């Protein structure tokens, strides 16, 4: 009986191909600790330590010995590829509530091969993993100064007691080695410190240019395994980089990793650009540009930089978004004094009208299944409210009401929530509401917060916050769906209109 | 002219007076690259020049918060613009609609577009051929005043009429 190993092949943005397989084929180590040959897909759930939080120190000696025995048994079971524990009862982190206790995790400095380059990379990758997990608010990486055991190999289990003593609940170990020809190989394992079980382990071979992505992919694997949620670290954020004085702002389309690194500026700043959005395959961005003297919807291929005017006809077009299948772009078209929603089929170039008002209909966003569209309109009383309609424009119904103004709706990738900007009492808030119009919840408020965008797993929102006055400007922030863990997303310049990409493939 | 949203009613007289005060104090130069003329900014103002238009006629009209209707003050300025444009038929115009920063980005593009469209309707009703008029909206992207209070926001809610000769105006 053999474990099935996941094989993923993807092309990240004109870089070389990835090879991604589960860790496999290890021989018995010298210490006769046969390691499991299991990939994460078949691992049984990590059993949470049954001790109360208040007495986290040393487990009783007996327990330690017992664990060791269990480990042996485990190894035998694993060898036979029989799940040693029944599946079920997963959750280690309660992430449905706002009150989160971050998991203490030890990330042992990744080992390096002989070359100096891999030593540097190993250090950097370790840092990326720790930073990603920490930023999520669900993990608390332990300061490496507290580590007792120095890890020398990824092919043998650690001394779990050395890690439980420093209160680590999980331990990640790994190494980066030079695979020749500009390729590097990355391996990692994730251990449950209390049960001594291996939770997941993977190996990647890729171009050394991709070292940042290795860190994010490993952080994703850890996050996914320990929270049960989908991953989101291996993703990017498109945004508008702003420079120059407030009344003569220069705006450029820019792209960076979700942690703010790997900045790429995609336009020259000679014309005003606004509100980028990713295509579902991550390869294109659609945005609004004033290059032709008036706002027009543009579509850009990220790898080549090639740009194309999507809708070249009289009137201004703005607020573009891709459909979930990437075959259409929905946008506002302003004709005379009205802005209505239109959808363009990118193959046939047919334009279809979806709304007919004398008002301002804009900020459209498809539901993840593509069947519905949420948008904002001031058709009712001149005040922006959210509306939902079927993808063909039928069945329009108002979602929000009351004193506030609601705008910039974005449908969660999970489908269960819509995030928005709300203006009320001179403040600009970010909130979420259910697609049935119930359960409105405000996540953050202040002088000016605007333009939320969901992380690919629907767990985190990014948005921008303007500071006031002549020297003020916008900065990017992230916030957990619960309204906790609000963070600045550091950028070297002012930044606005963030759009979170889907997960890289 | 009949296509204005009925719901957008004009705000109170006090606000109009405030706006009137604002508009008189406006710096008129440097709002747009298209506005720079070969005559320069100094020396006597030549009748029929773009500089005369901006300095003597007034190239900017203002709006109250979230409103797109033309105030009496705005209509007065636009009427003078129409008279001037009827006299100097070699000029074409671009109406640039703007909004203040206290709105969301995309909505403000729509708002600026409605303001520009209403100004266009007014000029057209005063005999300016729609062929001579183009409109564009900058939303909240091009403020002229950058403080964070109502004195600045009211200066940013505006339509600027940019005149140029020949077919070179804008897009």
Interface residues (C-beta under 8 A of the other chain):
Chain A: X245 X246 X247 X249 X251 X272 X274 X275 X288 X290 X292 X293 X294 X295 X316 X318 X319 X332 X334 X336 X337 X338 X339 X358 X359 X360 X362 X363 X376 X378 X381 X382 X384 X407 X408 X421 X423 X426 X447 X448 X450 X451 X466 X468 X469 X470 X472 X496 X497
Chain B: X3 X4 X5 X7 X8 X66 X68 X101 X102 X103 X104 X105 X106 X107 X109 X110 X111 X113 X114 X117 X118 X121 X136 X137 X138 X141 X142 X143 X144 X145 X146 X147 X148 X170 X171
